[in-house]
Amino acid sequence: MTDNERETYFDRTPGNQNGIVQPLLTDLYQITMAYAYWKSGKIDDYSVFDLFFRSNPFHGEFTIFAGLEECLKFLDNFHYSDSDICYLKRTLPESIEDEFFEYLRNLTAKDVTLYAIDEGQVVFPRVPLIKIEGPLISVQLLETTLLTLVNYASLMATNAARYRMVAGKNVKLLEFGLRRAQGPDGGLSASKYSYIGGFDGTSNVLAGKLFNIPVKGTHAHAYITSFTGISELKTRILNHRTTGLPIDLLDLAINHRQALSQLLDISPEESSEGELAAMVSFAIAFPDGFMALVDTYDVKRSGLLNFCAVALALNDLDYRAIGIRIDSGDLAYLSCLARDSFGKVAEKFQIPWFNTLTIVASNDINEDTILSLNEQGHKIDCFGIGTHLVTCQRQPALGCVFKLVEINGHARIKLSQDVEKVTMPGNKNAYRLYSADGHALIDLLQKVSESPPEVGQKVLCRHPFQESKRAYVIPSIVEPLYKLYWKNGRIHQKLPTLDEVREKVQSSLKTLRNDHKRTLNPTPYKVAVSDNLYNFIHDLWLKNAPIGELS
């Protein structure tokens, strides 16, 4: 792959997309169905499909909708290339007529109309995230690609938002998951959507370039273990920040280490000389950004002492260290030990900023780890989270589905013995109704032919499948959830920046009551249908359900 090809492959600028997202990124049955539709003379059939999910992930009661911008880029670029057509001709059965391939060659998404909820909005089961209207064949061919663009993005953003909530607003979160992600595209998506969900930065340099996400990082344990003693230091001199005079940083650090040993009750003889040499070397390389791993050998007996000695030496030369990272051990205890040590140094040497040094923790952290650390009163300022975040280990998939709900103006319903899998037929609108205290109270689905609910007017809200579950709601605010995003081959809304979507996530979460967001036994958020839609669903259900016969 040439440099130009790489740039094209990864181009995420408006109007372009990841080169791997293309019409052939689909399941084979979409194309075989398209041919069967075409062969059956259904070219002019007009369809409506809903893209939605059936249950919230991570045992929670909310989901963050993400991936919409990538869906719109896909529509904007949708066409089958000559090489696509050649491949399909080789792959599909020989009986398929050449005219069908010509039909595909000329196919675009210009006749498709897409309505969607804003990206970054809190969403709930059964409420369509995206409504897509258009020629049956065209919309059917979009299914798999749209699902893959929404499923992981929404799952990842939701996972990140949950980490943000349990960590609290004053603790920074960094995504460190590239090396554990499901391949390069999974790694890039994880970086992008964890940032949307509330993370503050990533270690992923390419994600930083493509999405303008802050990039953060220190060094690995390999850097520390690459030094075995101070004799290996080839550079010991650092120029004073103000005077420019060359100073031996190692000598300063050794002198400070001796003085610190009594203050911190740590013997210099126990600490690692190689670790000290590595820290001095790294400080000389990055005097304005000195952050060091302190757990390579022993945080208490070596890492903290060596770090504080080098940080004091930097202070003598008018530089400020950034902080430490702890990657193993009892994180609550060690963070408290580190904060206490920094406080002692700050007081002893009259350096107030030393007490505010950053403590980063990064040891295979998950939601439960953070909750436990909160209970233990940790002193961690920043969590670096990798595996559990990017692989969504608590739930590997969101499970969005794409269902036909109307064709040629006639509603369609999918029935199942599992009520959860029964679809809600027809072209629908969705509204979010707010209570008098300003919190989101219920999402209401209606037929598009119905008048929207009105502020201050009583609305009957019904459970879609349980007759006895119903309630009147008098909304203080009525928020229409759908906007027209794509029609006549162009995008109809100004797409928000990544930072604006990130802000949308947090503002949307604030509209939910705390009991909907809590980690343990959250209160389910209600999704209802209008009385009109309820009766319509059940009438259609009865018409389509087979009648049994007893004998």
C-alpha positions as CSV (number, residue, x, y, z in Angstrom):
1,M,0.0,0.0,0.0
2,T,1.5,3.4,-1.0
3,D,1.5,6.5,1.2
4,N,-1.3,8.0,-1.0
5,E,-3.4,4.8,-0.7
6,R,-2.9,4.9,3.1
7,E,-4.2,8.5,3.3
8,T,-7.2,7.6,1.2
9,Y,-7.9,4.4,3.2
10,F,-8.0,6.3,6.5
11,D,-9.5,9.6,5.3
12,R,-12.3,10.6,7.6
13,T,-12.9,14.2,6.3
14,P,-16.5,15.2,5.6
15,G,-17.7,13.6,2.4
16,N,-15.2,10.8,2.6
17,Q,-15.0,7.6,4.7
18,N,-12.8,4.8,5.8
19,G,-12.1,3.0,2.5
20,I,-13.1,-0.4,3.9
21,V,-16.7,0.8,4.3
22,Q,-18.2,0.1,0.9
23,P,-21.2,-1.7,-0.6
24,L,-19.4,-5.1,-0.5
25,L,-18.9,-4.8,3.3
26,T,-22.2,-6.7,3.6
27,D,-23.6,-10.2,4.0
28,L,-24.0,-12.2,0.8
29,Y,-27.8,-12.7,1.5
30,Q,-28.4,-9.0,1.1
31,I,-27.2,-9.3,-2.6
32,T,-29.0,-12.5,-3.3
33,M,-32.2,-11.0,-1.8
34,A,-31.7,-8.0,-4.0
35,Y,-31.6,-10.2,-7.1
36,A,-34.7,-12.1,-6.0
37,Y,-36.5,-8.8,-5.5
38,W,-35.3,-7.6,-8.9
39,K,-36.3,-10.8,-10.6
40,S,-39.7,-10.6,-8.9
41,G,-40.4,-7.2,-10.4
42,K,-40.2,-5.3,-7.0
43,I,-37.9,-2.6,-8.3
44,D,-40.5,0.1,-7.7
45,D,-41.6,-1.2,-4.2
46,Y,-41.2,1.6,-1.6
47,S,-40.1,0.4,1.9
48,V,-39.6,1.7,5.4
49,F,-37.1,0.0,7.7
50,D,-36.3,0.7,11.4
51,L,-32.9,0.2,12.9
52,F,-33.2,-0.3,16.7
53,F,-32.0,-2.5,19.6
54,R,-34.0,-4.6,22.0
55,S,-32.2,-4.2,25.3
56,N,-29.6,-1.9,26.9
57,P,-26.1,-3.1,27.3
58,F,-24.0,-3.7,30.4
59,H,-27.0,-4.4,32.7
60,G,-27.8,-0.7,32.4
61,E,-30.9,1.3,31.5
62,F,-29.5,3.7,28.8
63,T,-27.5,3.6,25.6
64,I,-25.6,6.3,23.7
65,F,-26.4,6.5,20.0
66,A,-23.2,6.8,17.9
67,G,-22.0,6.1,14.3
68,L,-24.5,8.3,12.5
69,E,-21.9,10.4,10.7
70,E,-20.2,7.3,9.3
71,C,-23.6,6.1,8.1
72,L,-24.2,9.3,6.2
73,K,-20.7,9.1,4.6
74,F,-21.6,5.6,3.5
75,L,-24.8,6.8,1.8
76,D,-22.9,9.7,0.2
77,N,-20.3,7.3,-1.3
78,F,-22.6,4.4,-2.0
79,H,-21.9,2.9,-5.5
80,Y,-20.6,-0.4,-6.9
81,S,-17.3,0.0,-8.7
82,D,-16.3,-1.9,-11.8
83,S,-14.2,-4.2,-9.7
84,D,-17.1,-4.9,-7.4
85,I,-19.3,-5.9,-10.3
86,C,-16.6,-8.1,-11.7
87,Y,-16.2,-9.8,-8.3
88,L,-20.0,-10.4,-8.0
89,K,-20.2,-11.8,-11.5
90,R,-17.5,-14.4,-10.5
91,T,-19.0,-15.1,-7.1
92,L,-22.8,-15.3,-7.7
93,P,-24.5,-18.1,-9.6
94,E,-24.1,-18.0,-13.3
95,S,-27.9,-18.0,-13.7
96,I,-28.0,-14.3,-12.6
97,E,-28.9,-12.1,-15.5
98,D,-26.4,-9.5,-16.8
99,E,-29.2,-6.8,-16.6
100,F,-29.1,-7.2,-12.8
101,F,-25.4,-6.3,-12.7
102,E,-26.1,-3.2,-14.8
103,Y,-28.8,-2.3,-12.3
104,L,-26.3,-2.5,-9.5
105,R,-23.7,-0.6,-11.4
106,N,-26.1,2.4,-11.7
107,L,-27.4,2.2,-8.1
108,T,-26.8,5.0,-5.6
109,A,-28.5,6.1,-2.4
110,K,-30.0,9.2,-4.0
111,D,-33.6,7.9,-3.7
112,V,-33.1,6.9,0.0
113,T,-34.4,9.1,2.8
114,L,-33.0,8.8,6.3
115,Y,-34.3,10.2,9.6
116,A,-32.3,9.7,12.8
117,I,-31.9,10.7,16.4
118,D,-29.0,13.1,16.9
119,E,-25.6,11.3,17.4
120,G,-24.6,11.4,21.1
121,Q,-28.2,11.3,22.3
122,V,-29.3,8.9,25.1
123,V,-31.6,6.3,23.5
124,F,-33.6,3.3,24.6
125,P,-34.8,-0.1,23.4
126,R,-37.4,-0.4,20.7
127,V,-37.2,3.3,19.7
128,P,-35.7,3.3,16.2
129,L,-32.4,5.1,16.1
130,I,-32.6,5.4,12.3
131,K,-35.6,5.3,10.0
132,I,-34.8,4.6,6.4
133,E,-37.2,5.0,3.5
134,G,-36.7,4.3,-0.2
135,P,-36.8,1.6,-2.9
136,L,-36.9,-1.8,-1.3
137,I,-33.8,-3.1,-3.0
138,S,-31.7,0.0,-2.3
139,V,-32.6,0.0,1.4
140,Q,-32.1,-3.7,1.8
141,L,-28.6,-3.5,0.5
142,L,-27.7,-0.9,3.2
143,E,-28.7,-3.1,6.1
144,T,-25.5,-4.9,7.2
145,T,-23.2,-2.0,6.7
146,L,-25.4,0.4,8.6
147,L,-25.7,-2.1,11.4
148,T,-21.9,-2.6,11.7
149,L,-21.4,1.2,11.7
150,V,-23.9,1.7,14.5
151,N,-23.6,-1.4,16.7
152,Y,-20.0,-1.1,17.9
153,A,-20.0,2.7,17.9
154,S,-23.0,2.9,20.2
155,L,-21.7,0.1,22.4
156,M,-18.3,1.7,22.7
157,A,-19.7,5.2,23.5
158,T,-22.1,3.7,26.1
159,N,-19.3,1.8,27.7
160,A,-17.1,4.9,27.9
161,A,-20.0,7.0,29.3
162,R,-20.5,4.4,32.1
163,Y,-16.8,4.7,33.0
164,R,-17.1,8.4,33.0
165,M,-20.0,8.3,35.4
166,V,-18.3,5.9,37.9
167,A,-15.0,7.7,37.8
168,G,-16.6,11.1,38.5
169,K,-16.1,14.4,36.8
170,N,-12.8,15.3,38.5
171,V,-10.9,12.2,37.4
172,K,-9.4,12.0,33.9
173,L,-9.9,9.0,31.7
174,L,-7.4,7.9,29.0
175,E,-8.1,5.1,26.5
176,F,-5.1,2.7,26.3
177,G,-6.7,-0.1,24.3
178,L,-5.2,-0.1,20.8
179,R,-2.9,-3.2,21.4
180,R,-5.9,-5.1,22.8
181,A,-8.6,-4.0,20.3
182,Q,-10.2,-6.2,17.6
183,G,-7.8,-5.2,14.8
184,P,-6.8,-1.7,13.5
185,D,-10.3,-0.6,12.6
186,G,-11.6,-1.7,16.0
187,G,-8.8,0.2,17.6
188,L,-9.5,3.4,15.7
189,S,-13.3,3.1,16.4
190,A,-12.6,2.5,20.1
191,S,-10.5,5.6,20.4
192,K,-13.0,7.8,18.6
193,Y,-16.1,6.6,20.4
194,S,-14.5,6.4,23.8
195,Y,-13.7,10.1,23.4
196,I,-17.3,10.8,22.4
197,G,-18.4,8.9,25.5
198,G,-16.4,11.1,27.9
199,F,-12.8,10.0,27.9
200,D,-10.2,12.8,27.9
201,G,-7.6,11.3,25.5
202,T,-6.0,8.3,23.9
203,S,-2.6,6.6,23.5
204,N,-3.6,6.0,19.8
205,V,-1.5,8.4,17.7
206,L,-3.4,7.8,14.4
207,A,-6.7,8.4,16.2
208,G,-5.2,11.7,17.4
209,K,-4.3,12.7,13.9
210,L,-7.6,11.7,12.3
211,F,-10.0,12.8,14.9
212,N,-8.0,15.6,16.8
213,I,-8.3,13.7,20.0
214,P,-5.7,14.6,22.7
215,V,-2.9,12.0,22.7
216,K,-1.2,11.0,26.0
217,G,1.4,8.5,27.0
218,T,4.5,7.9,29.2
219,H,6.8,5.0,28.7
220,A,6.7,1.2,29.3
221,H,8.4,-0.9,31.9
222,A,10.9,-1.8,29.1
223,Y,12.4,1.6,29.3
224,I,13.1,1.2,33.0
225,T,14.5,-2.3,32.7
226,S,16.7,-1.3,29.8
227,F,19.0,0.4,32.3
228,T,20.8,-1.7,34.9
229,G,22.9,1.1,36.6
230,I,23.9,4.7,36.6
231,S,27.1,3.9,34.7
232,E,24.9,3.4,31.6
233,L,23.8,7.0,31.5
234,K,25.5,8.5,28.5
235,T,23.9,11.9,29.1
236,R,23.7,13.4,32.6
237,I,23.6,17.1,31.7
238,L,20.4,19.2,31.5
239,N,20.5,23.0,30.9
240,H,18.8,25.1,33.5
241,R,15.5,26.3,32.2
242,T,16.1,30.0,33.1
243,T,19.9,30.5,33.1
244,G,20.8,28.0,30.4
245,L,23.7,26.7,32.5
246,P,24.5,23.0,32.1
247,I,23.8,21.0,35.3
248,D,24.5,17.3,36.2
249,L,20.9,16.1,36.8
250,L,22.1,12.7,38.1
251,D,24.2,14.3,40.8
252,L,21.3,16.5,41.9
253,A,19.0,13.4,42.0
254,I,21.4,11.3,44.0
255,N,21.8,14.1,46.6
256,H,18.0,14.5,46.8
257,R,17.5,10.8,47.2
258,Q,19.8,10.7,50.2
259,A,17.8,13.6,51.8
260,L,14.5,12.0,50.9
261,S,15.3,8.6,52.4
262,Q,14.7,9.8,56.0
263,L,11.6,11.8,55.1
264,L,10.0,8.9,53.3
265,D,11.5,6.2,55.5
266,I,13.0,4.4,52.6
267,S,16.6,3.2,52.4
268,P,18.5,4.3,49.2
269,E,20.3,1.0,49.3
270,E,17.0,-0.8,48.6
271,S,16.1,1.3,45.6
272,S,17.1,0.3,42.1
273,E,20.0,2.1,40.5
274,G,18.9,1.1,37.1
275,E,15.5,2.7,37.7
276,L,17.1,5.9,38.9
277,A,19.2,6.0,35.8
278,A,16.2,5.4,33.5
279,M,14.2,8.2,35.2
280,V,17.1,10.6,34.9
281,S,17.5,9.7,31.3
282,F,13.7,10.2,30.6
283,A,13.7,13.5,32.5
284,I,16.5,14.8,30.4
285,A,14.6,13.8,27.3
286,F,11.3,15.3,28.5
287,P,12.0,17.9,31.3
288,D,8.7,19.6,30.8
289,G,6.7,16.3,30.6
290,F,8.3,14.0,33.1
291,M,5.9,11.3,34.1
292,A,7.3,7.9,35.1
293,L,6.2,4.4,35.9
294,V,7.1,3.6,39.5
295,D,6.0,0.0,39.8
296,T,8.7,-1.8,37.7
297,Y,10.4,-3.1,40.9
298,D,8.7,-1.8,44.0
299,V,6.6,1.3,44.4
300,K,7.2,1.8,48.1
301,R,10.9,0.8,48.3
302,S,12.2,2.1,45.0
303,G,9.9,3.8,42.5
304,L,8.5,6.6,44.7
305,L,11.9,7.5,46.1
306,N,13.6,7.6,42.7
307,F,10.8,9.6,41.2
308,C,10.7,12.2,43.9
309,A,14.5,12.5,43.7
310,V,14.5,13.2,40.0
311,A,11.4,15.5,40.3
312,L,13.2,17.6,42.9
313,A,16.3,17.7,40.7
314,L,14.2,19.0,37.9
315,N,12.7,21.6,40.2
316,D,16.2,22.8,41.0
317,L,16.5,23.5,37.2
318,D,13.2,25.3,37.1
319,Y,11.2,22.4,35.6
320,R,8.0,20.8,36.9
321,A,7.4,17.0,36.8
322,I,4.0,15.8,35.7
323,G,3.4,12.8,37.9
324,I,3.6,9.0,38.1
325,R,1.8,5.9,36.7
326,I,1.1,2.8,38.7
327,D,0.4,-0.3,36.7
328,S,0.2,-3.0,39.3
329,G,-0.4,-3.8,42.9
330,D,-2.9,-2.4,45.4
331,L,-3.9,0.8,43.6
332,A,-5.9,2.3,46.4
333,Y,-3.1,1.8,49.0
334,L,-0.3,2.8,46.6
335,S,-2.1,5.9,45.4
336,C,-2.7,7.0,49.0
337,L,1.0,6.3,49.8
338,A,2.1,8.3,46.8
339,R,-0.1,11.3,47.6
340,D,1.1,11.2,51.3
341,S,4.7,11.1,50.1
342,F,4.1,14.0,47.7
343,G,2.6,16.0,50.6
344,K,5.6,15.4,52.8
345,V,7.9,16.5,50.1
346,A,5.8,19.6,49.3
347,E,5.9,20.6,53.0
348,K,9.6,19.8,53.6
349,F,11.0,21.6,50.6
350,Q,8.3,24.3,50.4
351,I,7.1,23.3,46.9
352,P,3.3,23.5,47.0
353,W,2.8,22.2,43.4
354,F,4.4,18.9,44.4
355,N,1.3,18.0,46.3
356,T,-0.7,18.2,43.1
357,L,1.4,15.8,41.0
358,T,-0.8,13.5,38.9
359,I,-1.3,9.9,39.9
360,V,-2.3,7.7,36.9
361,A,-3.4,4.1,37.5
362,S,-3.6,1.5,34.6
363,N,-3.9,-2.1,35.9
364,D,-6.5,-3.9,33.8
365,I,-9.2,-1.6,35.2
366,N,-12.9,-2.1,34.7
367,E,-16.1,-0.5,36.1
368,D,-16.1,-2.6,39.2
369,T,-12.4,-1.8,39.9
370,I,-13.2,1.9,39.9
371,L,-16.3,1.5,42.1
372,S,-14.1,-0.5,44.6
373,L,-11.4,2.1,44.5
374,N,-13.9,4.8,45.2
375,E,-15.1,2.9,48.3
376,Q,-11.5,2.6,49.4
377,G,-10.8,6.4,49.1
378,H,-8.1,6.2,46.4
379,K,-6.1,9.3,45.5
380,I,-5.9,8.5,41.7
381,D,-6.2,11.5,39.4
382,C,-6.4,9.6,36.1
383,F,-7.3,6.1,34.9
384,G,-5.7,4.5,31.8
385,I,-8.1,1.9,30.6
386,G,-7.6,-0.6,27.9
387,T,-8.9,-4.1,27.5
388,H,-12.2,-3.9,29.4
389,L,-13.0,-0.7,27.6
390,V,-12.2,-1.4,24.0
391,T,-13.4,-5.0,23.9
392,C,-16.5,-4.2,26.0
393,Q,-15.9,-7.4,27.9
394,R,-19.1,-7.1,30.0
395,Q,-21.1,-7.3,26.7
396,P,-19.5,-7.9,23.4
397,A,-22.3,-6.6,21.1
398,L,-25.3,-4.3,21.3
399,G,-27.5,-6.3,19.0
400,C,-29.1,-3.6,16.8
401,V,-31.5,-5.1,14.2
402,F,-32.9,-3.8,10.9
403,K,-36.6,-4.6,10.3
404,L,-39.0,-3.9,7.5
405,V,-42.0,-2.1,9.0
406,E,-43.9,-0.8,5.9
407,I,-44.0,-1.5,2.1
408,N,-45.9,0.5,-0.5
409,G,-47.8,2.2,2.3
410,H,-48.9,-1.0,4.0
411,A,-47.5,-1.9,7.5
412,R,-45.6,-5.1,8.1
413,I,-45.1,-6.9,11.3
414,K,-42.7,-9.7,12.3
415,L,-44.3,-12.1,14.8
416,S,-42.5,-14.4,17.3
417,Q,-43.3,-16.7,20.2
418,D,-40.8,-14.4,22.0
419,V,-42.7,-11.2,22.5
420,E,-39.5,-9.2,22.7
421,K,-38.9,-10.1,19.0
422,V,-42.3,-8.9,17.8
423,T,-41.7,-5.7,15.7
424,M,-43.7,-2.5,15.9
425,P,-45.2,-2.1,12.5
426,G,-45.7,1.0,10.4
427,N,-43.9,4.3,9.8
428,K,-43.6,6.0,13.2
429,N,-42.5,9.2,14.9
430,A,-40.9,9.3,18.3
431,Y,-41.1,12.0,21.0
432,R,-39.4,12.4,24.4
433,L,-41.8,13.7,27.1
434,Y,-40.3,15.6,30.1
435,S,-41.7,15.9,33.6
436,A,-42.3,19.1,35.4
437,D,-38.8,18.9,37.1
438,G,-37.2,18.8,33.6
439,H,-36.1,15.2,33.6
440,A,-36.9,12.8,30.6
441,L,-39.9,10.8,31.7
442,I,-40.9,8.6,28.8
443,D,-40.3,8.0,25.0
444,L,-43.5,7.8,23.0
445,L,-43.9,6.2,19.6
446,Q,-46.8,7.2,17.4
447,K,-48.0,6.6,13.8
448,V,-46.7,9.4,11.5
449,S,-50.3,10.3,10.7
450,E,-51.0,11.2,14.4
451,S,-50.7,14.8,15.7
452,P,-47.7,15.3,18.0
453,P,-48.3,15.4,21.7
454,E,-48.6,18.9,23.1
455,V,-47.1,20.6,26.2
456,G,-49.6,20.7,29.1
457,Q,-52.0,18.3,27.3
458,K,-52.7,14.8,28.8
459,V,-51.4,12.0,26.7
460,L,-52.3,8.3,27.1
461,C,-49.0,6.2,27.0
462,R,-49.3,2.5,26.7
463,H,-46.9,-0.4,27.0
464,P,-46.7,-1.8,23.4
465,F,-47.6,-5.4,24.4
466,Q,-49.1,-5.4,27.9
467,E,-52.6,-4.2,28.0
468,S,-52.8,-3.3,31.7
469,K,-49.7,-1.1,31.6
470,R,-50.7,2.4,30.7
471,A,-50.5,5.8,32.2
472,Y,-51.4,9.4,31.5
473,V,-48.6,11.9,31.1
474,I,-48.8,15.7,31.0
475,P,-45.5,16.8,29.5
476,S,-43.7,20.0,30.4
477,I,-41.5,19.6,27.3
478,V,-42.1,17.6,24.1
479,E,-39.0,16.8,22.1
480,P,-39.3,15.3,18.6
481,L,-36.5,12.8,18.3
482,Y,-36.2,12.5,14.5
483,K,-34.5,14.9,12.1
484,L,-34.2,14.5,8.4
485,Y,-30.5,13.7,7.8
486,W,-30.4,12.4,4.2
487,K,-32.7,13.0,1.2
488,N,-32.2,13.4,-2.6
489,G,-28.6,12.4,-2.4
490,R,-27.4,14.9,0.1
491,I,-27.0,15.5,3.8
492,H,-29.7,17.9,5.2
493,Q,-28.2,18.7,8.7
494,K,-24.9,20.4,9.7
495,L,-22.9,17.6,11.1
496,P,-21.5,18.3,14.6
497,T,-17.8,18.1,15.4
498,L,-16.5,15.3,17.6
499,D,-16.3,17.6,20.5
500,E,-19.9,18.7,20.0
501,V,-21.1,15.1,20.0
502,R,-19.1,14.5,23.1
503,E,-20.9,17.5,24.8
504,K,-24.2,16.1,23.5
505,V,-23.6,12.9,25.4
506,Q,-23.1,14.6,28.7
507,S,-26.0,17.1,28.3
508,S,-28.3,14.2,27.3
509,L,-27.3,12.1,30.2
510,K,-28.1,15.0,32.6
511,T,-31.7,14.9,31.4
512,L,-32.0,11.4,33.0
513,R,-32.9,10.8,36.6
514,N,-30.0,9.4,38.7
515,D,-31.9,6.2,39.4
516,H,-31.9,5.4,35.6
517,K,-28.1,5.9,35.5
518,R,-27.0,4.1,38.7
519,T,-24.8,1.0,38.4
520,L,-26.7,-1.3,40.7
521,N,-30.4,-2.1,39.8
522,P,-31.1,1.0,37.8
523,T,-34.8,1.9,37.2
524,P,-35.9,1.0,33.7
525,Y,-36.8,4.0,31.5
526,K,-40.2,3.7,30.0
527,V,-40.9,3.4,26.2
528,A,-44.5,3.6,25.3
529,V,-46.8,3.8,22.3
530,S,-49.9,5.9,21.7
531,D,-53.3,4.4,22.1
532,N,-53.8,4.6,18.4
533,L,-50.5,2.7,17.6
534,Y,-51.3,0.2,20.4
535,N,-54.6,-0.8,18.8
536,F,-53.0,-0.8,15.3
537,I,-50.2,-3.2,16.4
538,H,-52.6,-5.6,18.0
539,D,-55.1,-5.6,15.2
540,L,-52.3,-6.4,12.7
541,W,-50.9,-9.0,15.1
542,L,-54.3,-10.8,15.1
543,K,-54.6,-10.6,11.3
544,N,-51.2,-12.2,10.8
545,A,-51.1,-14.7,13.6
546,P,-52.1,-18.2,12.5
547,I,-55.2,-19.7,14.1
548,G,-54.6,-23.1,15.7
549,E,-56.9,-26.0,15.7
550,L,-57.6,-28.4,18.6
551,S,-58.4,-32.0,18.0
